[in-house]
Amino acid sequence: MQRKAFTMIELVFVIVVLGILAAVAIPKFAATRMDAQVSKGRSDVATIRSAILTERQSRIIKGEHTWISQLSDNDVTLFTGDGTNTLLMYGIPAGTSGGHWSRTSTNNYTYKIGDTSCAFTYDPDNGKFTLSANQDALCDQLIK
């Protein structure tokens, strides 16, 4: 009678191979996650800037020649407008983890990429939504 089964050596070999594959795949996954957060942030910045310009054009048609006073009127859903004028119809939910926006003050926002915080400022005098100076090189990828 012959038994069909794996030997201990075969099982150890398979476990070692799986361990090597996991050691290679996990860092690649982390890098992919960071790239996704940068892409989302870049898309959000472009959307916000476009919405600011669209709101400005709407105001000019109505005869108003000022920029929207603030981009958010609360800290839960960001970029919805100043309470009177709508910027983004659905807004962006605030959060504190990587890939999320938070509002630090009336016209100051932070976007997190992993553990890196990227500070943005909205200037209601000229309508510019800009990355604050002296940021990490990772933050510069959001405005390229």
VMD Tcl script that draws the C-alpha trace (Angstrom):
set ca {
  {0.00 0.00 0.00}
  {1.40 3.36 -1.07}
  {0.35 6.62 0.60}
  {0.09 9.85 -1.33}
  {1.07 12.87 0.78}
  {3.52 15.76 0.91}
  {6.76 15.27 2.76}
  {7.86 17.66 5.48}
  {10.60 19.01 3.20}
  {8.09 19.83 0.46}
  {5.84 21.66 2.93}
  {8.74 23.68 4.37}
  {9.87 24.56 0.84}
  {6.39 25.84 -0.08}
  {6.20 27.92 3.12}
  {9.62 29.46 2.42}
  {8.62 30.32 -1.17}
  {5.37 31.91 0.06}
  {7.33 33.92 2.65}
  {9.69 35.25 -0.04}
  {6.78 36.22 -2.28}
  {5.07 38.03 0.61}
  {8.29 39.89 1.45}
  {8.47 41.16 -2.13}
  {4.75 41.89 -2.62}
  {3.99 43.85 0.58}
  {6.42 46.76 -0.12}
  {5.10 46.96 -3.69}
  {1.56 47.17 -2.34}
  {2.53 50.02 0.01}
  {4.07 51.97 -2.87}
  {0.95 51.43 -4.96}
  {-1.20 52.76 -2.12}
  {0.95 55.92 -1.89}
  {0.67 56.41 -5.67}
  {-3.11 56.09 -5.42}
  {-3.25 58.75 -2.69}
  {-1.13 61.11 -4.81}
  {-3.40 60.53 -7.82}
  {-6.53 61.16 -5.76}
  {-5.04 64.33 -4.29}
  {-3.99 65.60 -7.73}
  {-7.50 64.95 -9.04}
  {-9.08 66.69 -6.04}
  {-6.87 69.77 -6.45}
  {-7.78 70.02 -10.15}
  {-11.49 69.62 -9.34}
  {-11.37 72.25 -6.60}
  {-9.54 74.75 -8.79}
  {-11.99 74.15 -11.63}
  {-14.95 74.62 -9.28}
  {-13.48 77.91 -8.02}
  {-13.24 79.20 -11.60}
  {-16.74 77.97 -12.47}
  {-18.16 79.75 -9.42}
  {-16.27 82.91 -10.41}
  {-17.72 82.81 -13.92}
  {-21.20 82.34 -12.49}
  {-20.69 85.38 -10.26}
  {-19.45 87.53 -13.13}
  {-22.57 86.66 -15.16}
  {-24.65 87.82 -12.18}
  {-22.68 91.08 -12.02}
  {-20.64 90.20 -8.93}
  {-16.90 90.65 -9.31}
  {-15.67 88.97 -6.12}
  {-14.37 85.47 -5.54}
  {-16.19 83.05 -3.24}
  {-15.31 83.99 0.35}
  {-14.52 80.48 1.59}
  {-14.50 76.96 0.19}
  {-16.24 75.24 3.14}
  {-18.66 76.28 5.82}
  {-18.11 73.19 8.01}
  {-15.41 70.66 8.89}
  {-17.30 67.49 7.98}
  {-17.92 67.85 4.24}
  {-15.31 70.06 2.57}
  {-15.38 72.25 -0.53}
  {-19.16 72.66 -0.62}
  {-19.08 76.45 -0.67}
  {-19.58 79.29 1.78}
  {-23.11 78.37 2.83}
  {-24.68 80.67 0.23}
  {-22.87 79.70 -2.96}
  {-22.20 76.07 -3.90}
  {-18.70 75.03 -4.91}
  {-18.77 71.20 -5.19}
  {-22.29 69.84 -5.18}
  {-21.39 66.75 -3.13}
  {-18.22 67.92 -1.40}
  {-15.39 65.75 -0.12}
  {-15.75 64.01 3.25}
  {-13.12 65.15 5.75}
  {-10.73 62.68 7.35}
  {-7.38 62.49 9.09}
  {-5.83 59.38 7.49}
  {-3.87 59.11 4.25}
  {-5.81 60.12 1.14}
  {-8.12 62.49 3.03}
  {-8.58 66.25 3.38}
  {-9.11 68.19 6.60}
  {-9.76 71.87 7.26}
  {-7.34 73.53 9.68}
  {-8.94 76.99 9.59}
  {-11.36 78.99 7.44}
  {-9.31 78.92 4.22}
  {-6.57 76.45 5.12}
  {-6.70 72.76 4.26}
  {-4.45 69.74 4.68}
  {-4.22 66.69 2.45}
  {-2.48 63.59 3.83}
  {-0.34 61.27 1.76}
  {0.53 58.42 4.09}
  {1.97 60.23 7.12}
  {2.90 63.38 5.16}
  {0.65 66.43 5.52}
  {0.38 68.84 2.60}
  {-0.99 72.29 3.48}
  {-3.11 74.26 1.00}
  {-4.43 77.81 1.28}
  {-7.33 79.48 -0.50}
  {-6.99 83.23 -1.07}
  {-10.45 84.83 -1.52}
  {-8.83 88.01 -2.88}
  {-7.54 86.34 -6.05}
  {-9.27 82.91 -6.04}
  {-6.05 80.90 -5.87}
  {-5.93 77.50 -4.15}
  {-2.22 76.94 -3.63}
  {0.16 74.56 -1.94}
  {1.84 76.36 0.94}
  {5.59 76.98 0.65}
  {8.29 74.65 1.98}
  {6.33 71.43 1.63}
  {7.67 67.90 1.27}
  {8.65 66.84 -2.26}
  {5.79 64.34 -2.12}
  {3.36 67.27 -1.81}
  {4.77 68.88 -4.95}
  {3.39 65.93 -6.92}
  {-0.13 67.15 -6.14}
  {0.25 70.29 -8.26}
  {2.25 68.98 -11.21}
}
mol new
graphics top color blue
foreach p $ca { graphics top sphere $p radius 0.5 }
foreach p [lrange $ca 0 end-1] q [lrange $ca 1 end] { graphics top cylinder $p $q radius 0.2 }
display resetview
